[in-house]
């Protein structure tokens, strides 16, 4: 398979994937080195296709045309419920970030759009690989949520509010955050 066809196939696999795909896995499937896949991804990105690198692999950025930032507060026990409310309504959890007094804004890409990805994220946290970013700010955090329709964002906002997850904004926080 030549490089152009391999890149088309990478795009196709990322489009159909329900979970991130690692460079090592792609390299194995195509019979090339991991470095070749990394270079392919760079070339694909340069062509205008938005591929995001997550800790578990690559995902095609398909967050929809509409985005909104929500300020959230909850306990560790409610993480799964919060994330599932968002994906069940049709949203993509693009990222999580906090405003830390010493470090400033600390942000992590998530790219979660299904219950399966929620479970994988929670399994990674439970394995001790990392801890929840919200815990550096006593539970307060923000998510950028993407959706295909503005109505979906309204449904997500209402669901988060009904479940007590939306946190009140402080006067120093940026406009545009819900």
Beta strands, then each sheet from edge to edge (+ up, - down):
strand 1: 51-54
strand 2: 57-60
strand 3: 66-73
strand 4: 92-100
strand 5: 104-112
strand 6: 140-147
sheet 1: 1+ 2-
sheet 2: 3+ 6- 4+ 5-
end
